[in-house]
Amino acid sequence: IPLIVMLVLTQLSVGAFWGVLFLRNHVTASFKDGLIPYCILMAFAAGLVALGASLFHLGRPLYAFRAVVGLKRSWLSREIVLFGIFSVLATVYAVGSGMSLVPESWSGFGSKSLGKGLMDILAVATAGVGTLGVYSSVKVYQKTRRPFWDNPITMFKFLLTMGILGCSAVLLTTIIFVMTDEMAISSMMQDFGSPLLGILAAMTTLKVFLEIMIFLHLDDKELTALKKTALLMARPFRGVTLTRFICGAIGGVLLPLLFLTRHNHMGWGAVVAITSLIFLLSFTGESLERYLFFRTVVPFRMPGGKDS
């Protein structure tokens, strides 16, 4: 469970930082300065929880610093180091952004900032290093040579989770920020809400399609490792599998498209409810996908051997 939490939340955090970069170029000046810091703090908080979960995953957390020893040859070491750097960058970025939210009456602290140029660099560096961390996570599992993990779809799964949860989290944060102002909601949808919803629906559709492809192996003549995984998902884990696809279809496709076409006819209460459902269902669906990722993989009987 800690490993699932770590992977899902690190990908959410990195995706949200990319969402912040998107907002910086699409939000009108009228509420840009107030909105962006809250989105950054949300992304930082998700990364902070993921970092805490990663410590519970380690057998001996106190020795995590030894990860640098295997940096040249171990993707696990690279993953730890990259997310360590990511956490430092995210912290500085969040603190720098949070300064703008502090009242100026507090000894003038609220008027201080790190400067636009430095903040721009931190924005790109945080999202970029985080993406490299997600890439290293993919390589950790591909290096096991287990067929369900060692294929290009794993890369797409992790990157799409990053995009899906990043979009839905930024969208919800934005709606909460402007939820009592219907004019602000309309402006937000015009500036960036509609593109975010369209991207979210497209990415979820693609991801669900890629996950469904595993069931093509049910027709394999031989009992391959991938057929075993498909059988596990279709039988013992049928309930989890169905729930995952239902959450993805409703939270990642149907509700975003509904919101995209009907937001002009909704009150702020309905808007908040729908965006909350979009995030909760998307998060649940991605967490269940990652649960199945671990529970239905078929290991080798002998290290380095072939499935049987």
Residue pairs with C-beta under 8 A, 6 or more apart in sequence:
2 53
2 54
2 56
2 57
3 53
3 57
3 294
4 287
4 290
4 291
4 294
5 49
5 50
5 53
5 287
6 50
6 51
6 53
6 54
6 57
7 137
7 158
7 290
8 50
8 161
8 165
8 283
8 286
8 287
8 290
9 46
9 47
9 49
9 50
9 53
10 47
10 50
10 83
10 130
10 133
10 134
10 137
11 134
11 158
11 161
11 162
11 165
11 166
11 286
12 43
12 46
12 50
12 161
12 162
12 165
12 166
12 169
12 283
13 43
13 44
13 46
13 47
13 50
13 90
13 130
14 47
14 86
14 127
14 130
14 131
14 133
14 134
14 162
14 166
15 161
15 162
15 163
15 164
15 165
15 166
15 167
15 169
16 39
16 42
16 43
16 46
16 165
16 166
16 169
16 170
17 40
17 43
17 90
17 93
17 123
17 126
17 127
17 130
17 166
18 127
18 131
18 162
18 163
18 166
19 39
19 43
19 166
19 167
19 169
19 170
19 196
20 36
20 39
20 40
20 43
20 123
20 127
20 170
21 123
21 124
21 127
22 170
22 192
22 196
23 32
23 35
23 36
23 39
23 170
23 174
23 192
24 32
24 36
24 123
26 191
26 192
26 195
27 35
27 36
27 188
27 191
27 192
28 187
28 191
30 184
30 187
31 177
31 178
31 184
31 187
33 100
34 177
35 174
35 177
35 178
36 97
37 97
37 98
37 100
37 101
38 101
38 173
38 177
39 170
39 173
39 174
40 93
40 94
40 97
40 98
41 94
41 97
41 98
42 169
42 170
42 173
43 90
43 94
43 166
43 169
44 90
44 91
44 93
44 94
46 169
47 86
47 87
47 90
47 130
48 87
51 83
51 87
54 83
55 61
55 64
58 64
64 80
67 74
67 76
67 77
67 80
67 81
68 77
68 81
69 77
70 76
70 77
71 77
71 78
71 81
75 136
75 139
75 140
75 143
76 140
78 136
78 139
79 133
79 136
79 137
79 139
79 140
82 129
82 132
82 133
82 136
83 130
83 133
85 129
86 126
86 129
86 130
86 133
89 122
89 125
89 126
89 129
90 126
90 130
92 114
92 122
93 119
93 122
93 123
93 126
96 113
96 114
96 118
96 119
96 122
97 119
99 109
99 110
99 112
99 113
99 114
100 110
100 113
101 110
102 109
102 110
103 110
104 110
104 111
113 119
114 122
131 162
134 158
134 159
134 162
135 155
137 158
138 154
138 155
138 158
141 149
141 150
141 154
142 149
142 150
142 151
142 154
142 155
143 150
144 150
145 300
145 304
146 225
146 297
146 298
146 299
146 300
147 224
147 225
147 226
147 229
147 298
147 307
148 214
148 225
148 226
148 229
148 293
148 296
148 297
148 298
149 293
149 297
153 210
153 213
156 206
156 207
156 210
157 207
157 210
157 211
157 289
157 293
160 203
160 204
160 206
160 207
160 210
161 207
161 286
161 289
161 290
163 199
163 200
163 203
164 200
164 203
164 204
164 207
164 252
164 282
164 286
165 282
165 283
165 286
167 196
167 197
167 199
167 200
167 203
168 200
168 251
168 252
168 275
168 278
168 279
168 282
168 283
169 279
170 196
171 193
171 196
171 197
171 200
171 275
171 278
171 279
172 275
172 276
172 278
172 279
174 188
174 193
175 185
175 188
175 271
175 272
175 275
176 272
178 184
178 185
178 188
179 185
179 268
179 271
179 272
180 268
181 268
182 267
182 268
185 193
185 263
185 268
185 271
186 263
186 264
189 263
193 263
194 260
197 256
197 257
197 259
197 260
198 256
198 260
200 252
200 256
200 278
200 282
201 252
201 253
201 256
201 257
201 260
203 252
204 248
204 251
204 252
204 253
204 256
204 282
205 252
205 253
207 248
207 252
207 289
208 245
208 248
208 249
208 252
208 253
211 244
211 245
211 289
212 245
214 226
214 229
214 230
214 233
215 230
215 233
215 234
216 230
217 224
217 226
217 227
217 229
217 230
218 227
218 230
218 231
218 234
220 226
220 227
224 307
225 298
225 307
228 298
228 307
229 296
229 297
229 298
232 295
232 296
233 241
233 292
233 296
234 241
237 292
237 295
237 296
240 288
240 291
240 292
240 295
241 292
243 284
243 288
244 285
244 288
244 289
244 292
245 285
246 285
247 281
247 282
247 284
247 285
247 288
248 281
248 282
248 285
248 289
250 277
250 281
251 277
251 278
251 279
251 280
251 281
251 282
251 284
251 285
252 278
252 281
252 282
252 285
255 274
255 277
255 278
255 281
256 278
258 274
259 266
259 271
259 274
259 275
259 278
263 271
266 274
298 307
300 306
300 307
301 307
301 308
